[in-house]
Amino acid sequence: MTAVTPHPPATDEEAMILSVVRELVADKVAPRAAQIDEEGEFPHDIKQLFAENDLLGIPFPAEYGGLGGSFVTYVKVVEEIARACASSSLIVAVQELGALPILIGGNHDQKQRYIPRLASGEWIAAYALTEAGSGSDAAGSMRTRAEKRGDKYILNGTKIFITNGNVADLISVFAVTDPSKGADGISAFIVEKDFPGFKVGKREKKMGIRGSPTVELVFENCEVPAANLVGPEGQGFRIAMKVLDKSRPGIAAQALGIAQGALDYATAYAKERIAFGKPIGQQQGVGFMLADMKTEVEAARLLLYEAARRCDENAADVTTWAAMCKLKCGDVAMSVTTDAVQVLGGYGYSTEYPVERMMRDAKITQIYEGTQQIQRLVVSRALVGKWRPPAP
Ligand SMILES: Cc1cc2nc3c(=O)[nH]c(=O)nc-3n(C[C@H](O)[C@H](O)[C@H](O)COP(=O)(O)OP(=O)(O)OC[C@H]3O[C@@H](n4cnc5c(N)ncnc54)[C@H](O)[C@@H]3O)c2cc1C
């Protein structure tokens, strides 16, 4: 029924991982996708399935319990899962997002203590940067404070929109240690869910990715051991931005998978649905729509795989490529899923068919981990530089 897009795996190991993932997705994830959306609960069974099959630490180094796989393999895995269920794909992507501050800025002890538990799926990770007054302008308006007292930091403040915050065992949290220094006064911390003064607040009701919980996290005199400061004080914002270079391609992969899933479904439907005596795919208006969808999906895929390849190489321009692939894949996900609903006509609008869910799920990929406007800002700054007014 589905139109499979062939892309040769880079290595035998990647081929093996992808074949396992395709089987799991077909047997276990796809049949649960509509239910996960309807129930609106974190799918612990799917997380367990991914953990048992070593999918939660694909790009983590083998010395810390990960698979030591390439970044290219990781994005392909997220894509395959998102083809069937965007919420489930986020389990893999956010495990990476939450672990990255430790992998990028953490010391050997921190990596040894935490990464194996995340790689195995024993623990779930989250990443807490956003606040009510600080989303796109993450550094400029951050209010959560961390003050050093003896061998502890005391955190006070509230983070919002934190994916998996209510199911996470470990949260990478960003807080201001020196308000006089702007972005250079932000530090990163590892917070365990049992640390005194940490609690989960309100949960968002959302348009899409409903099986992925999004919550408020409250820090009230939360006690964090000084040993859980990640990197030196004041390096937090730099770490947060380096994380996005590696996590944005994961969101791009989620977006691409959603788009591919919608294209697969719409194509199969267009071959079977008869109008005016022939399949609607044979009506030029519909056939051309499918042709444009396919072209956009393949263009987005090439951009994503190239960005992921550059992540593997630690290329100097990885920030720009991460932004470009998230921008392109997010926009393609939105346009392709919208067109897929159109191809199905009235049935596309019904929850009996998966494309309306895919359209709702696609929207978030244009918003989180930096909105599309912020991706454009990143790319344009790489081209023309950041404007600084001339000195008076
Ligand atoms: C479901 C969900 C899950 C999320 N998960 C997480 C998570 O796990 N961890 C986390 O830390 N955060 C998370 N977020 C937060 C998300 O990253 C932010 O919502 C996002 O970065 C946008 O910030 P904002 O909502 O404050 O919008 P704002 O920054 O207020 O932006 C509002 C609008 O203004 C535009 N805009 C702002 N500045 C500019 C500019 N300079 N130029 C042009 N346009 C601009 C934006 O593009 C947007 O359209 C999540 C959000 C959602 C909805």
The ligand as an SDF file (V2000), in Angstrom:
LIG
                    3D

 53 58  0  0  0  0  0  0  0  0999 V2000
    4.7010   21.3140   21.9870 C   0  0  0  0  0  0  0  0  0  0  0  0
    5.9000   22.0960   22.3800 C   0  0  0  0  0  0  0  0  0  0  0  0
    7.0170   21.4610   22.8780 C   0  0  0  0  0  0  0  0  0  0  0  0
    8.1290   22.1970   23.2900 C   0  0  0  0  0  0  0  0  0  0  0  0
    9.2030   21.5510   23.8540 N   0  0  0  0  0  0  0  0  0  0  0  0
   10.2000   22.2900   24.4240 C   0  0  0  0  0  0  0  0  0  0  0  0
   11.2160   21.6590   25.2090 C   0  0  0  0  0  0  0  0  0  0  0  0
   11.2440   20.4340   25.3690 O   0  0  0  0  0  0  0  0  0  0  0  0
   12.1450   22.4590   25.8000 N   0  0  0  0  0  0  0  0  0  0  0  0
   12.1530   23.8070   25.6710 C   0  0  0  0  0  0  0  0  0  0  0  0
   13.0300   24.4640   26.2430 O   0  0  0  0  0  0  0  0  0  0  0  0
   11.2060   24.4280   24.9180 N   0  0  0  0  0  0  0  0  0  0  0  0
   10.2320   23.7090   24.3060 C   0  0  0  0  0  0  0  0  0  0  0  0
    9.2360   24.3370   23.5880 N   0  0  0  0  0  0  0  0  0  0  0  0
    9.2720   25.7740   23.4280 C   0  0  0  0  0  0  0  0  0  0  0  0
    9.5480   26.2400   21.9960 C   0  0  0  0  0  0  0  0  0  0  0  0
   10.8840   25.9830   21.6510 O   0  0  0  0  0  0  0  0  0  0  0  0
    9.1690   27.7320   21.9050 C   0  0  0  0  0  0  0  0  0  0  0  0
    7.7550   27.7880   21.9900 O   0  0  0  0  0  0  0  0  0  0  0  0
    9.6530   28.3560   20.6160 C   0  0  0  0  0  0  0  0  0  0  0  0
   11.0430   28.4820   20.6080 O   0  0  0  0  0  0  0  0  0  0  0  0
    9.0450   29.7440   20.3880 C   0  0  0  0  0  0  0  0  0  0  0  0
    9.1010   30.5500   21.5300 O   0  0  0  0  0  0  0  0  0  0  0  0
    7.7770   31.3130   22.0250 P   0  0  0  0  0  0  0  0  0  0  0  0
    6.6940   30.3180   22.0940 O   0  0  0  0  0  0  0  0  0  0  0  0
    8.1170   32.0520   23.2620 O   0  0  0  0  0  0  0  0  0  0  0  0
    7.4350   32.3240   20.8690 O   0  0  0  0  0  0  0  0  0  0  0  0
    8.0030   33.8240   20.7170 P   0  0  0  0  0  0  0  0  0  0  0  0
    9.4710   33.8340   20.8760 O   0  0  0  0  0  0  0  0  0  0  0  0
    7.1990   34.7100   21.5800 O   0  0  0  0  0  0  0  0  0  0  0  0
    7.6380   34.1030   19.1880 O   0  0  0  0  0  0  0  0  0  0  0  0
    6.3390   34.4900   18.7600 C   0  0  0  0  0  0  0  0  0  0  0  0
    6.4060   34.7700   17.2660 C   0  0  0  0  0  0  0  0  0  0  0  0
    7.3440   35.8390   17.0050 O   0  0  0  0  0  0  0  0  0  0  0  0
    8.3150   35.4060   16.0880 C   0  0  0  0  0  0  0  0  0  0  0  0
    9.6080   36.0270   16.4000 N   0  0  0  0  0  0  0  0  0  0  0  0
   10.2020   36.1500   17.6180 C   0  0  0  0  0  0  0  0  0  0  0  0
   11.3840   36.7640   17.5020 N   0  0  0  0  0  0  0  0  0  0  0  0
   11.5680   37.0250   16.1870 C   0  0  0  0  0  0  0  0  0  0  0  0
   12.6000   37.6460   15.4300 C   0  0  0  0  0  0  0  0  0  0  0  0
   13.7170   38.0860   16.0060 N   0  0  0  0  0  0  0  0  0  0  0  0
   12.4300   37.7620   14.0890 N   0  0  0  0  0  0  0  0  0  0  0  0
   11.3030   37.2970   13.4990 C   0  0  0  0  0  0  0  0  0  0  0  0
   10.3140   36.6950   14.1580 N   0  0  0  0  0  0  0  0  0  0  0  0
   10.4300   36.5660   15.4820 C   0  0  0  0  0  0  0  0  0  0  0  0
    8.3760   33.8990   16.2410 C   0  0  0  0  0  0  0  0  0  0  0  0
    8.9150   33.2670   15.0850 O   0  0  0  0  0  0  0  0  0  0  0  0
    6.9240   33.5520   16.4640 C   0  0  0  0  0  0  0  0  0  0  0  0
    6.2570   33.4690   15.2420 O   0  0  0  0  0  0  0  0  0  0  0  0
    8.1370   23.6040   23.1380 C   0  0  0  0  0  0  0  0  0  0  0  0
    7.0160   24.2490   22.6050 C   0  0  0  0  0  0  0  0  0  0  0  0
    5.9010   23.5290   22.2450 C   0  0  0  0  0  0  0  0  0  0  0  0
    4.6820   24.2600   21.7280 C   0  0  0  0  0  0  0  0  0  0  0  0
  1  2  1  0
  2  3  1  0
  2 52  2  0
  3  4  2  0
  4  5  1  0
  4 50  1  0
  5  6  2  0
  6  7  1  0
  6 13  1  0
  7  8  2  0
  7  9  1  0
  9 10  1  0
 10 11  2  0
 10 12  1  0
 12 13  2  0
 13 14  1  0
 14 15  1  0
 14 50  1  0
 15 16  1  0
 16 17  1  0
 16 18  1  0
 18 19  1  0
 18 20  1  0
 20 21  1  0
 20 22  1  0
 22 23  1  0
 23 24  1  0
 24 25  2  0
 24 26  1  0
 24 27  1  0
 27 28  1  0
 28 29  2  0
 28 30  1  0
 28 31  1  0
 31 32  1  0
 32 33  1  0
 33 34  1  0
 33 48  1  0
 34 35  1  0
 35 36  1  0
 35 46  1  0
 36 37  1  0
 36 45  1  0
 37 38  2  0
 38 39  1  0
 39 40  1  0
 39 45  2  0
 40 41  1  0
 40 42  2  0
 42 43  1  0
 43 44  2  0
 44 45  1  0
 46 47  1  0
 46 48  1  0
 48 49  1  0
 50 51  2  0
 51 52  1  0
 52 53  1  0
M  END
$$$$
